[in-house]
Amino acid sequence: MASDISALRDKLQQFRFKELFNDLGWDRLAGRPLTLEVNGSTFYFTPVAEKRGFQVFECISAEIPDHATRMKLERELARQAYEHLVVFSDESRTQQVWQWTRREPGKQFALRTTRYAKGTSGDVLLQKLVALAVSIEEEEAGLGLTDVVQRARTAFDVERVTKRFYEQFQREHGAFFAQVSGLPEEARRWYTSLMLNRLMFVYFVQKKGFLDGNPNYLRDRLQKVQALRGKGRFHSFYRDFLLVLFHDGLGSQQRPTDPELRALLGEIPYLNGGLFEIHPLETEHTGIQIPDEAFEQVFAFFEQYQWHLDDRPLRQGNEINPDVLGYIFEKYINQKQMGAYYTKEDITEYIAKNTILPHILETTRQGCRVAFEGQGSLWKLLQQDPDRYIYQAVRRGADHPEAQLPEFVQKGMRDPEARMFDKRYNLGQADLKDPEGRPLTLPTETWREYITRRQRYHSLKAKLSAGDRFDKLTTRVQNTSDLITLNLNIRQFAQDVLDSAEGADLVRSYWKALSEIRVLDPTCGSGAFLFAALNILQPLYESALDKMEALVSEADAAGSTQKYPDFRRTLAEVAKHPSERYYVLKSIVVNNLYGVDIMEEATEIAKLRLFLKLMSQIEHPGQIEPLPDIDFNIRAGNALVGFATLKEISDSFSGRLDYGDFEKEIVEKLDDVESLFKQFRLQQTTHGGAVTPADKQTLRQRLQALDEELNRHLAAQYGIDPKKPADYQKWKESHKPFHWFVDFYGIMSGGGFDVIIGNPPYVEYSKVKKEYVVREYVAESCGNLYSLVMERSFNLSLGEDLLTDLWKNATKRHRQRQGGAQQLEVNFNVGLSKPIIDEIDRVLAQHYGFTPEELDFIINYDIKYRMGDSLSEGDGS
């Protein structure tokens, strides 16, 4: 086997699978390709390698078959090769899907897949393949088919590992909870989760050798504390060591002065991040106790697994990485009872790109209009290579010569009467192949569907190719709305805009749009959509920095060493950090991402996952930097209860005789708090900057004072007397008010969030009324929390004044005042039936002065309200 994984990577990236498996110690598999037919389409499975009867095949097709088709192919292939691994690849050699099949007695087989895209490192897949490597010694020791199958299982069956870990984790969570004392039951449950989160984070870090160079740091320290206990110095691992490690070690730059305690801690990094600071539960409940036995049990559980702080897959059945924890986090907080559901990665990516990228492109255009106008317009990228921006699923076989189509298909294309009752055309499986016999139609596609797709492709290509030759505005693509409406590859276009930038003005405008975008998930759960946003922004950040560096280098070569001072400042700051990628991710997390959730535990998990993402970039201790403190980015509270805008506060307090003075006073206080916020963020992204506990406490106290004043007034509106402590506290605990205008003042006073994404709870409002009620929502009559979150999101996007003005006055006067057509996009994963959507549409449109016909809903995971000129430009996707 190749000892250098780079050799395997080269073969993987070049689709040289036979050579790759040869390096892994597998044997050549001779024979002709197996031919399988599914839904009228033919697929060829070419032999690649085998080991003890376990066979590997490659299946090449114009487009990788979808899951349903691959399930059917699996049934057919298993009849000829029961134990196997299949590599599905596309003809353009850009995508791979590695598929292994899990088989268990009495159960339906399950497909386990790992994807690879050309241009990526492939590290995730390579680590799985390394698990399949066979040495000469293993062969001589009597390796059998069962052994090979087990290796494939441990490499590819992540679900099996996560399920086992999750089931055990539930039991350990309950056992740990039962041993915690010194605080009420609900707080005890929260504190149990907090402690386990901290411990899991430390387990990842210690396995990297970052804690005193000891991969078994926690267990060893527990044993040392117990050994020292007889000297009368240490009484409890939790009290005498663990809290010191968290608060005075990982969470503080100041180490304990006691030499014995310092020696016990050893060489550990300062991580900050808020995760290890004194938690409000620890401040409020000073008598918390956790016996050593609880930690012994948890450590014994954790030690059953190998912890990897990277994207390494599970080579063995006992390995854990951050991706596995992501699955577990979604499970154990029991979100479905709250009407929240885990949203898969492909859906979060779809929603994120179709909200974030339009904003970035439009903001860039406003800052550098010349780049999007005239002969050098960036829109001409679409004209120069239309196929680059049309998805492969649309292009496939669509340019096949019409004359080579079956006669009845050619006739049906043009004669509605001829095709009306032609079953071959309407229901017949489309069967079209290239000269090599590879299918040019999509799996299960009928001739009617093929022709519709074909016409769609040619219409799209003509529209993109035409450029400025068309006279009517609606026939050409020249704004970001069209990229969404026409379902074009917006990620490719956004990347190409940056890569093709020749001048500093465009790069500067793009960087400003990137660095200043504010993305919110108002019901963030454990952060799935925030991670999607992070993954959308990261490559653009890195490309923008590369562009800056190229421009500065060109200027230096020309002798202009002072040119581009802003780029030089940015690059100089990046250079101070040991890891550019860590700096990029940290900047995005601190400056671009915001989330709120009603479940405190969920927000703790979201922050932990972001911390793990950052720590996974660290390769050696010298690269470690303090984690960002994102307690003010990811907040706990009820998104639907509380004041969102200054107008809401004004309307609520307008009856007070001193309201004028009160409004002035609260704005002055908020301005003061915002200046602290700005300094707080700057300290975290500037090298050498540090946030002290005193800084954070000052900021938190000022926010709490403002929140409390608004809470008392809001409680009175709910009929609760704030002067009755028991009633007032009960109301706060049930309603969990969150005042957006206070807690995100800088953003809300500036007009609101730029992009709102998420998967709001799809649950009937009547089911939560026993917990809390909302007030003054137009969409309350819709009867679902989803519609309430949508309405709240509109206010958070633009502020109610601008929103109402925009919707009621999308006219020439408004466009002139705003400098162009306006657009508000609020994208959510839609799990609603059309009647519910129509009801939300009707209620909100009526309130804001639109007719329902003026609102364009696109129900494909996202909802888009398009206003101004763009109302007439869509072609009705």
N, C-alpha and C positions, 0 to 999 in steps of 0.2 A: 504493500500500500504506500502511496505517496505520503512522505512525512510532512511535506510542505502543503498546507491547505490551499495556498495560492495556486498550485497546479490543478487542484480540483476545481477551484473557482474559475480558472480560465476555461476548462472544458465545459463547465456548467453554462457559462456565459456564451460560449460558442456552440452550444447545443450538440456537443460531441459526447453523446451519452455512452456509447460503447467503450470509448477510451476511459471515460470517467469510472465506469464500473470495473474495468480492468484494473485501474489504480486501486479500487476498493478491494481487490482480491477475488472478484467474481469471475465466473467462467463464461465463455462465449456461448450464446444460444443460437444454434443454427436452425435453418428452416425458412420456409416462405412466409410472407405476411398472412395473418389470419384475416379473413374477410367477413364482416358482420353487417347485417342490414337492420336498421331501426327506422320505423316511420317512413319507409321508402327511400331512405338515404343510406349510402354505403360507406363504411368506415374500415380502414386498413390498419391492423395492429402489427407493426414490424418488430420481430424479436431483437432484443438488445443484450440481455445477459441472463444467467441463471445461477442458482446456488442451491444444491441439494433438492432440486425440484421446485424451488420458488423462482418464478419467472418474471422478467421485466420486459415490458413492451413500450413502444412509442406509437402514438396515434396522431398523425398530422392531418389537419383539416383547415379549411379557409378561416374558420373561426372556431374557437374551442367550444365544444358542445355544452349546453346548459346542464344543470344538475339533473333534471328529469330525464334527459337523453342519456346522460352518463349512467344513471341508475339502470336504464333498460340495457345499455351496452354491458354493464357489469353482469347482469343475469346471463346474457349470452356468452360472454367471455369465460365465466366460471365453469361452464360446461366443458370447455376445452383446456382450461388452465386454472385449476381451483385456487391455488395460492399464487398471488401475483401482485405486481406493482405496475401501474400504467402512468406514462408521462404523456399528457395531452399537450400538443404544441400547435401554434398557428403557422400558416404558410409563410407569413412575413418574418417568422423567427423573432418575435418580440415578446411572446407570452408562453409560460409553461404552467400547467396544473399537474402536480404530482398527486396521484390518487392511490390510496391503500384502502382495503375493505376490511372492516372489523366484522368478524363472524362469531356469534355466541349461540350455543344450543338453545333452541326454542325461541329465538328472537330474530327479528328482521335484521338483515345485514345493514351496516351503516357505512357511508363513505367518509373517509378522512382525507382532506385535501390540504396541500400547501402550495401557494402560488409564488411564482417568480416572474418578474418583469425585467426585460433587458435594460441595462443601464444601472441597475441596483446591485448592491454588493452580493446578495444571495446568502448572507451569513446565516440567516434563520434556516434555510433549506440545507446548507452545507453541514451545519451541526447535526441535522437529522441524518444526513447521508453518512456522516462519519460513524454513526451508531451501527450502520450496516457493514462496516469494514470487517474483513475476515483475514486473519493472519495465517501463515503456514502452520504455526504451532497449534492454532485452534483446529485447523483441518486435520492435522495428525492426531489430535486428541479425540476425534470422533464426532465432529460437528454434524448435526442432523437437521432435517427439515423443521422439526419443532423448534430448534434453537434459532433458525433463521426467521421463522414466523414470529417468535418472541421478540427478536431484535426489531422487526418491522413494527410490531405493536408498541414497544416502548418508544420508538422514534416518532411514530405518526399519530398514536392514539392519545392526543392531549386531553380529550374529553374524559377519558377513563381516569386519568390522573386527577384532573380537577374535581371530578365527581367524588372520588375517594377522599381527597383532601377536604373538600367542602363538608362531607358528611362527618368526618372526624372533627373538623373545625367547629361545627355546630355543637358537638358533644363537649369539646374542650371549653368552648365559650360558656356553656351552661355550668360546667364544673368550676371554672374560674369565678364566674358570677356568684356562685353559692358561697365562695370563701372570702369575698370582699365584704368588709364591714365598715360602719362608721358614716353611712349616708343613706338617704331614702332609696326605695326600690328603683324608681325610674332613673334617678341620678346614678345609682349603682350600676344599672345596665349600660348607661352611657359611658361611665368611667371604665367599666370592663372592656368595652370596645376601644376606648382611647388607649388603655394600657396594652392591649393586644396589638393595636396598630403600631404603637411605639416599639414594642418588642419585635414585631415582624420587620420593621424598618431596620432596626439594629441588627437583626439576623442577616439581612442582605448585606449591610455594610461590613459586618465582621467577617463574612465569608470572602470579602475582597481583601481582607488583611489590613483594613484601615483602622482597627481598634487594637492598639498596642501590638500590631503584627500577629495577632492571635485569632485564627478563624473560629475558635471555640471560646471566645472571650466571656460571654455571659455565664455559661456553665462553669467555667473555671473560677470566675469571680464569686459565684454562689458558693462553691466549695471552699474558697479562701475565707469568705465571711464566716461560714459555719465553723471553720477551723480556728478562727480568731475569737470566736464568741466566748470561749472559756476564759479569755483574758479580761472580760468585763468591758471591752471596748465596743463590741458590736452585738446587737440584739436582734436585728431583723434585716434580712437582705433588702426588703422593700424600703424600709425607713432609712437604714444606715448606709446603703450603697446605691440602690437603684435611683432613688430620687436625687441623690447627689450627682450620679452620672448624668441624669437628664437635665437637671436645673443648673448645676455648677460645672458640668463637664461639656456635654454636647451642646447645651443651650447657653453657655456663657464663655466669654473670653477670659474671665478671671477664674483661676483655678483655686481650689481650697488651700488654705495655708497650712493645715495639718499635714506634716510630712508623711505620716503613715497612710492617710487617706489619699494623698497625691500618688504615693507609690502604688496603692491599690488600683487607682484609676489607670495609671500608666500613660503612655503616649496616645492621646485621642484627639481627633480634630474638633474644631469649633464649627458646628453645623448651623446653628440658629434655626431659622425657618418657622418659628412659632410652635413647632411640634413638641419641643422639649422645654418650653418655658412653663412657668407655674400656671397651671390651668385654673380657670375660674372655679371649677369644682374642688380643686385642691385648696383654693383660698377660702371658699365658703365652708368646706368641711375639713377641718384640721385634724380630725381624729380618725382618718381613714387608716385601716390596717389590712394587710394581705399577708398571710403566713407563707413561710418558705415552701411548704408543701405544694402550694398552688403553682409556684414557679417551677418546682421540680417536675410537676406533671406536664406543664406547658412545654418546658424545654425537652422533655422526653418525647413529646409529640413532634416538636419541630425537628428534633435530631433524626427522625425517621426519613427526612427529606434533605435533598441537596439544594441549596439556595444560590441562584445565579442572578446577579444584578446586571443583566444584559438581555438581549432578545434571543438568547440561546434557547433552542427548543429542548424538549425533554428527551435526552438520550436514553435515560433509564426511567423505570416506572416510579421513581421516588424523587424526582426533581421538581423544583418550584421556581418559577420566574415571575416577574411583575405581571405578565399577561395572564397567568393563572390566577393571581390575586385579583385582577380586574374582574374576572368571572365570579370569583368567590364574593367579592364586595357587593356585586349586584345581587347576589343570592341572599346573603345572610341578613341584610337590613330589611328584608321582607317588604319590598317596595310595592308589590302588587296589591297589598291591603290598602295602600294609599292611592291606588289608581295609577301608579307609575309602572312602566314596563321598560325592560332593557331594550335598547335600540341597537341593532347590529351595525357593525362598522361600515358596511357598504352604504347603508342608508344615511348614517351620520355624515359620511364623506360627501354623498350626493347633495344633501341639504346645505352643508357648510360651504361647498364650492360655489353653489348657485346663489348664495347670499353674500359671502365675503368678497368673492372676486368681482362681482359687478360693482360693489362699492369702491373697491380699490381702483378699478379701471376708470370709473366715472370721476373719482376724486383726482386721479392722475391727469385725466383729460382736462379738468377744470384748472389745474395748476400749470398745464403745458398744452394749451389748445393747438398750438402750431403743429405739434406732432401728430395730431389727429385730423388735420385739414390739408387741403391742397394736394399737389402731386405726390408729396412724400408722406401722405397720410398712412398711419399704421393700419387703418382699415384695409389697405391694399394688400396686407398680408393674406387676408382671406381670398382676395382675387388671384394672387400669385400662385397659391397652392390650395385650392378648395378642399381637396381630399384630405389634407392634413387636419382639417377641423371638422370633418364629418366622421362620425364614429364608424368603426369597422362593421358593426352590426347592420348599419344602413347601407354601406358600400358593397357589401358582399354580393357578387354576381350581378349587380345592378347595371353594369355597363356591357353585359353580354349582348352580342348583335341580335337585334329584334328578328331578323330573318331566320335565325337559327332556333327560335322558339317554336313549339308545336303550333300547327296551323289553327287549332281551336283557341289557343291562347292569343294568338295575333288577332283573330277575329273578335274575341271577347273584349280585347283592349279597346276596341273602337265602336263596337255595336252593343249597346245596352240590352237590346232585345235578345240578341244571340246569347249573351252570357247569363241572362236572367234565370233560365231554367236548365243551364248546362251544369250538371253535377261535377263533371270533370274539372270545370273551371272554378266552381265555388267550393267544392269539397275535396277535390283530388289533391293528393300529395305532390307538391312541386318537385320535379326531378330534373335537375340541370347540373351538368358536370363539365369540368374543363378538359382539355386534351389528355391530361394525366389521370382522368377519372375521379378527380376530387370534387365533392359537391360544391355548387355555387349558390345553393339556397340554404335557408336556415332550417334547423331541425323542426319537424312537424308543420312547416309552412305550407299552406295551400297555394295553388296558382293565383287565386284572387289576392291573397296576402302578399305574394311575391310581386305581383304587378303594382299593387298599392305602394309597396316599399320602393320598387324600381322608379315609379313616377315621383315619389317623394325625393329620392336621391337626385334625379335629374333636375327637379325643380330647385332643390337646394343648391346644387352645383351651378345651375344657370344664374341663380340670384347672386351667389358669391363671385362668380366669374365676370358678371356684367360690370361690376364696379360702378363708375360714374356714367356709363353709357345710357342708363335708364333715367328718365326724366322725373318720374314720380318718386316721392320720398319713400313710399311703402314698398317699393320694389328692390331696394338695396339695403344692405346691412351697414349701419353707421352709428349704432349705439349698443350699449351693453344689454339692453332689454332684448334686442333681437338675438343675441347669443343664447339667451335662455329660451325665448319663444321658439326658436328654430332648433333647439336642442343640439347646439354645436359644442365642440370640445373646448370649454371655456378655460380649463386649466392649461391646455396647450397654448391657447391664445395669450393668456396672461403671462405665461413664461416667455413666449416669443416677443411680446411687447418689450419686456425688459432686456432680453438677449439681443434684440436688434437695435437697442438704443445707441445712438452715436454721439449725442450731445449731453452735456451735464444737466441741462434744464429738465430733461425727461427723467433722468435718473434721480435727480433731486426731488421732483414731484412725486415719483413712484415711492421713494423712500419715506417721504412725508406721509403719504397715504398709508403705507405699511405701519410705520412706527406710531401713528396716531389713531389707528382704527380702534374702536371700542366694541367688543363683541360680548353679548350677554346671553346667558341661558337662565331665564327666570325660574325654572324648575330643574335645576342642574343635576339632581341626584348625585351619583358618584362620578360625574364628569365626562360621560361618553362624548357629548357634543363639544365640550371644551377641548378634549383631545383631538377631535376631528379638526377643529379650528387651528390648533397648534400644528398639526401635520400639513394643513394648507399653507400656513404662513411661513413655516420654517424654510422650505426651499427658496421662496421668494426673498426672504431676508438674506440668505446666503448668496444668492445671485446678485442682489443689489450691492452687497459688500464687495463681491468680485468685480462688479462694474466700476465701483468707486476706485478700487485698487488699480484697475487697468487705466482709468482716466488719469489718476495721479502719476502713475508710472510713465505714461506718454508725456505728460507735462514736464516731469523731471528730465526725461530724455531730451526734451526740447529746450531745457534750460529754464523753464518756468517753475521754479521750486516753491513759489508762494501761491501758485494757482490752486483753486479749489480748497480754500481753508476749512470749509465746513466738512468736506470729505476727509480731509487730513485729521481733523479733530475726532471724527467718528472712528476712523481706522486706528488712530493712536490709542483710543480708549479700548478698542477690541484687542489690540496688541498687548495691553497690560494683563490680559487674562490668559491663564495657561491653556484654556480650551476655547476655541472660537465657537464651537457648536454649543457648549455649555452657556456661553455668553448670549448667543442668539436665543436659545430656549428660555433662558432666565429673563431676557428682555421681553419676550412675548408674554410669558406668564405674568410678569409684573405690570406691563403697560397695556396689554391688549385683551386679556381674558377676565371675565367677571361672571360670577354665578351666585344664585340664591336658591336655597331649598328649605322647606319647612322642617325637615328632619336634620337636627344637629349632627347626628351620626353620619348622615350622607355627606355633609359638607366636610367633615373630618376625613372621610375616605377620599373625597375628590382631591383634597390638599395632599394627602399621603401619596396618591397615585402620581400627582404632578412632581412631588419631591423625588419619587423613585425614578421617574423619567429623567430628571436632571442628574441624579446620581449615577444613572446607567451610562452617562457620557464620560465618567471618570475612569481612567485606566490605571493611575498610580496615585499615591497619597499627595504628591506634589501638585496635582491638579485640583485638589479639593478647595472649593470656595464656600463661604457661608451660603446656605440656602436662602432664597428670598422669603420674606415674611408676607404671606398672602392672606392673612386673616381679614384684611380689609377688602380683598378682591372676592373671596369666596365667603359668603355670609349666610348665617342661619336666620330664618324668619319666614313669615307668611307673605308671599308676593302679592296677595290679594287684599290684605288688611293693612292700612296705613296710608300716609300721604305720599303721593308720587310726585306732585308738582307744586310749585308755589301758588298756582291758581287754586288748587284744592285746599291748601292751607288758608288762603285768602277768603275763599267762600265759607270755610268752616268757622273762621274767627271773625268774620265781618261784623257780627253782632256785638262784639266787645267795644266798649267806648274808647279804650286805649289801643284799638287795633293798629292804627297808623304807626304809633310808637313801637308796638310789638313787632310788626313786620320789619321795620327798620332795624330793630335790635336783633332779631333772629338772623337776618341777612348778614349783618355785621359779624355776628358770631360765626356764621358758616363761612364767611370769607376768611376769617382768621383760622378756622379749622382747615380750610382748603390749602392755605399756605403751608400748614404743617404736613398735610397729605403730600404735597409736591416735594417737600424736603424728604419725607419718608421714602417716597419712590426713588428719588435721586440717590439717596444713600445706598440703595440696594443694587443699582445698576452701575454705579461708579466704583472703579477698582479702589479698594482701601476704605470705602465707605462702610459704615456700620450703624445699625439701628440698635440703640441701647434700650433696655427695659424701661428706663425713665421716659424716653421719647415716646415709646408705644403707650405707656400708661397715661401720659399726658393727653395724647390723641384720643385714647379710648374714653377717658373721663369726660372730655369735652363733648364727645359724641353722645355718651350716655346721658349727660345732663340735658342736651337738646332732645334726645329721644324721650326722656322721661317727661318733659314738659308737654310734648305732643301726645304721648301716651295718656296722660291724665285728661287732656282735653278730649281725645278720641273716646276714652272710656265713658266719659260723661254723655257723649252722643249715643253710646250704646245703652244708656240708662244705668251705668255703674257709677257709684259714688266713690271717687278716688280717696276720700277721707276714711273709707272703711277698708282697712288693709287686707282683710281676708278676701272680701269680694273682689277688690281691685287686683290682688295677686292671682286669684283664680282666673279672672278674665285675661290677664296677660299670659298666663300659662296655656290657656286654651286657644286664644286667638293669635298669639305670637306676632304682634304687630311689627311691621318693618316699614320704616319711613324712607322711601327711596330718595326723596329730596334732601334728606339729611345725610344718610349713609353713603350716597353717591352724589354729593352736592356738586362737585366740580363738573361731573358729566351732565347731570340734569340741568344745571344752570346754563350749560353751554348748548342746550337743545336736545339732549338725550343721547341714547346709545345709537351707534351707527348701524349695527346689525344685531338682530335678535334671532336666535336659533333655539331649537329644543324639541322636546316631546312632552308637552304638558299632560297632566293627568286626565285620562278619559274616564271620568266617573260622574255619576249624577250628583248634582249639587245637594239634593235632598239627603244623600248618604253622609255628608259631612256637617250638616246643619246642627247635629247634636254636639259637635265639637266647636264649631265657629260659624258665624254668619257674616256675610259681606253687606256693604251698604252702597247705594247709589251707583249701581252698575246697570247700564243700558241693556246689556246682554243677559241679565239675570233671568229674564223670561225664557231664555233658551234652555235653562235647566241643567247645564253641564259645566263643570269646571273648565273644560277646554275653552269654551267661548269666553268665560271670564278672563282667563289668562290672555287670550287674544286681545280683548279690549284693553286690558292693562298694558299689554305690549305696545299697542298703538300710542298710548300716552307716554310710555317710556322712550319711544322712538323719536318723537318730535316735540313732545310737550303738548298739552291739550290745546293751548292757544293756537299754536302753529298748525296743529293737526286739523282742528275745526276750520280754521281759516283756509287751509290748503284744500280740504275736501269741498268746502262750500264755494270756493273762489278759484277753481282750476280754470282760470280764464286768461285772456291776453294780458289784462292788468296785472294779475298775480305773476304770470310768467315774466313779465317785464321787471317787476319788482325783485323777483328772485333770480333773474339772470338766466332763465331757461326753463325747460320742462322739468317738473318735479316728479319724484317717484318715491314711494314708500314700499319697502318690501319687508314682510314679516313671514318667514318661512318656518313651517312646522311639519313634523311627521304627522300625516293626516290618517287617522284610523276611524273616520266618521263616514256615515252613509250620506248620500247626496241630499236627502231631505233635511238632515241636520245642518249640513253646510248651507243649504238654501235658507234655512231659518236664521242662522247666524248672519248670513248675507243681508237678509231683509231687515233685521233689527238694527244692525250697525249702520246700514246704508240710510235707513229712515232717520236715525238720530243725527247723522253727520251731513245730511242734506244731499245724498246721492240717490238715484234710482238704482235698484238692483242690477238693471241692465248695464249701468255704467261701471260696474265692478267686474273685473276679469279674474275669475278663480281658475287656477290650474291645479287640479287635484291629482298630483303625482308626487306625493310626499311633501309638496310645498304649496303654500297659498300665496298668491302675489296680487297685491292691489297696485294697479298701474294707473297713474294719473297724468294729467296734462296732455301734451302731444302724444305720449306713448299709448294713450287709450285707443287711438285709431290705427296703430301700427301693427298690432299682432295679427297673425294669420290663423289664429285659432288652433293652437296645438291641442 
